[in-house]
Amino acid sequence: MTAVMGGANNITAPDINDVNTWSWSRLVNTKDVSNRILTNQTNITSTFNTGSIGHDVSAGVEFTRENQTNYGVNARTAPAVNLYHPVSNLSIGGLDRNGANANGQTIPSGFMPSIR
């Protein structure tokens, strides 16, 4: 995923009277993430009577496993564009991974009994 952003601080106007000289320096934000999720939710319910008293039983269990890798990528520089004549189809190229990756894993679980 890439996004090209910029703000008022990125505007250059060498000749304030000539808008053709006004340019905008763009900032390229990049992100390359792999996210794998496995989830299981199981619930068992039962209704029964013991004599004249009714009972409802419900029990559930949930397991989730999530693995995420954030791949490090080399910084990109987008060329400046004219504010009044921007080039919208300018390519900044693809992402180049640099090996500075971060990995994370989450394994929550739960048990939910309920008897009425």
KELO-456027 format. One line per 4 residues: for each residue y, z, x of N, C-alpha, C. Coordinates in steps of 0.1 Angstrom, whole numbers, plus 5000, padded with zeros to 4 digits. Each point is the difference from the previous one (the first is absolute). Example, Ala and Ser with C-alpha at 12.3 -4.5 7.8 and 13.67 -1.06 7.14 Angstrom:
# KELO-456027
4943/5078/5132/5012/5000/4991/5012/5000/5009  5011/4993/4996/5011/5000/5009/5011/5008/4992
# end
This chain:
# KELO-456027
4988/5000/5008/5012/5000/4992/5012/5000/5009  5010/4992/4997/5012/4999/5007/5012/5000/4990  5011/5006/5005/5012/5000/4992/5012/4998/5009  5009/4991/4996/5012/4998/5008/5011/5007/4993
5007/5009/5007/5010/5009/4994/5012/5000/5009  5011/5004/4994/5012/5002/5008/5011/5006/4991  5011/5005/5005/5010/5006/4993/5014/4996/5005  5010/5006/4995/5014/4997/5004/5002/5001/5015
4993/5009/5007/5001/5002/5014/4994/4988/5008  4993/4992/4994/4994/4988/5006/5008/4988/4999  5012/5001/4995/5009/4988/4998/5009/4999/5012  5001/4987/5005/5009/4997/5011/5010/4989/4995
5013/5003/5002/5010/4990/4996/5010/4998/5011  4996/4991/5010/5009/4998/5011/5014/4995/4996  5001/4992/4990/5013/4995/4994/5001/5004/4986  5007/5011/4997/5000/5005/4986/5006/4990/4990
5007/4990/5004/5006/4990/4991/4990/4988/4998  4990/4999/5008/4990/4989/4999/4986/5005/4996  4997/4999/4987/4987/5005/4996/4988/4992/5006  5002/4989/5006/4989/4993/5006/4996/5006/5013
5008/5010/5005/4996/5007/5012/4993/5014/4997  5000/5003/4987/4994/5013/4996/4985/4999/5000  4993/5009/5007/4985/5000/5001/4995/5014/4997  4987/5000/4997/4993/5012/4996/4988/5001/5009
4999/5011/5007/4988/5003/5009/4990/5007/4991  4988/4994/4999/4990/5005/4992/4990/5009/5007  4996/5011/4994/4990/5009/5005/4986/4997/4994  4990/4999/5008/4987/4996/4996/4992/5013/4999
4995/5004/4988/4991/5011/4999/4986/4995/4998  4990/5004/5007/4987/4995/4999/4990/5012/4998  4989/4997/4993/4990/5010/4998/4987/4992/4998  4989/5005/5007/4987/4994/5000/4990/5012/4998
4995/5001/4987/4992/5012/4997/4987/4996/4993  4989/5006/5004/4988/4998/4993/4996/5013/4993  4997/5000/4987/4997/5012/4992/4987/4998/4993  4990/5008/5002/4987/4999/4993/4998/5013/4992
4997/4999/4987/4998/5012/4992/4987/4998/4992  4992/5011/5000/4988/5001/4992/5001/5013/4992  4998/4998/4987/5002/5012/4991/4988/5000/4990  4995/5012/4997/4990/5002/4990/5004/5012/4991
5000/4997/4987/5003/5011/4991/4988/5000/4990  4994/5012/4999/4989/5002/4991/5002/5012/4991  4998/4998/4987/5002/5011/4990/4988/5001/4991  4995/5012/4997/4988/5002/4991/5005/5010/4990
4997/4996/4987/5004/5009/4989/4988/5002/4991  5000/5012/4993/4989/5003/4991/5006/5009/4989  4995/4999/4988/5003/5009/4989/4987/5005/4994  4999/5013/4999/4988/5006/4994/5004/5013/4993
4991/5005/4992/5001/5013/4993/4989/5009/5004  5004/5013/5001/4991/5011/5001/5002/5009/4988  4991/4997/4990/5001/5007/4987/5012/4993/4993  5010/5009/4996/5011/4995/4992/5012/4998/5009
4999/5001/5013/5011/4999/5010/4998/4986/5007  5011/4992/4999/5000/4987/5007/5006/5001/5014  4995/4991/5008/5004/5000/5014/5003/4986/5005  5011/4998/5008/5003/4988/5006/5000/5002/5015
4992/4992/5007/5000/5001/5015/5004/4987/5006  5009/5001/5010/5004/4988/5007/5001/5003/5015  4995/4992/5008/5001/5002/5014/5003/4986/5007  5008/5000/5010/5003/4988/5006/5001/5002/5015
4998/4989/5007/5001/5001/5015/5007/4987/5004  5008/5001/5010/5008/4988/5006/4999/5000/5015  4998/4989/5005/5000/4998/5015/5008/4988/5003  5009/5001/5010/5008/4989/5004/5000/4999/5015
5000/4988/5005/5001/4998/5015/5010/4989/5002  5010/5002/5008/5010/4990/5003/5001/4999/5015  5000/4988/5005/5002/4997/5014/5012/4991/5001  5009/5003/5009/5012/4992/5002/5002/4997/5014
5004/4988/5004/5003/4996/5013/5014/4994/4999  5010/5005/5008/5013/4994/5002/5000/4993/5013  5000/4987/5000/5000/4992/5012/5014/5000/5006  5001/5003/5013/5013/4998/5007/5003/4985/5002
5012/4997/4997/5004/4986/5002/5013/4999/5009  5001/4989/5007/5011/4997/5008/5013/4998/4992  5011/5004/5004/5013/4998/4993/5003/4986/4999  5006/4996/4989/5005/4986/4998/5015/5000/5000
5006/4989/5004/5015/4999/4999/5002/4987/4991  5007/5002/4990/5004/4988/4991/5014/4995/5005  5002/4987/5001/5013/4995/5004/5010/5003/4989  5012/5002/5005/5011/5002/4990/5002/4988/4991
5005/5002/4988/5003/4989/4991/5015/5000/4996  5005/4989/4996/5014/4999/4995/5000/5006/4986  5009/5009/4997/5001/5006/4987/5002/4990/4988  5007/4990/5003/5003/4990/4989/4992/4988/5001
4992/4998/5010/4990/4988/5001/4987/5005/5006  4993/5010/4993/4988/5005/5005/4989/4990/5000  4991/5002/5009/4987/4992/5001/4989/5008/4994  4996/4997/4988/4990/5008/4993/4986/4998/5005
4997/4989/5005/4986/4996/5004/4997/5002/5015  5008/5009/5006/4998/5002/5015/4988/5010/5002  4990/4995/5008/4988/5009/5002/5003/5008/5013  4995/5013/4999/5001/5009/5011/4986/5001/5007
4990/4992/4995/4987/5000/5006/4991/5011/4995  4988/5001/5005/4990/5010/4995/5001/5013/5007  4992/5009/4996/4999/5013/5007/4991/5000/5012  5005/5006/5011/4992/5001/5012/4996/5015/5002
4987/5003/4998/4995/5014/5002/5001/5003/5015  5004/5013/5003/5001/5004/5014/4990/5011/5004  4992/5004/4991/4989/5010/5003/5005/5015/4998  5012/5002/4997/5005/5014/4998/4997/5003/4985
4988/5002/4997/4995/5003/4986/4999/5015/4997  5001/5003/4987/4998/5013/4996/4990/5000/4988  4990/5009/5001/4989/5001/4990/5001/5013/4993  4997/5000/4987/4999/5012/4992/4989/4999/4990
4995/5012/4997/4989/5001/4990/5002/5012/4991  4998/4998/4987/5001/5011/4991/4987/5001/4992  4994/5012/4998/4987/5001/4992/5002/5012/4991  5007/4999/4989/5001/5011/4991/4988/5000/4990
4997/5011/4994/4989/5001/4990/5003/5011/4991  4994/5000/4988/5002/5011/4991/4989/5001/4990  4999/5013/4994/4990/5003/4990/5007/5006/4989  4998/4995/4987/5007/5006/4989/4991/5004/4989
4996/5013/4999/4991/5005/4989/5009/5005/4989  4995/4998/4988/5007/5005/4988/4990/5003/4989  5000/5013/4995/4990/5004/4990/5009/5007/4989  4997/4995/4988/5007/5006/4988/4990/5005/4990
# end
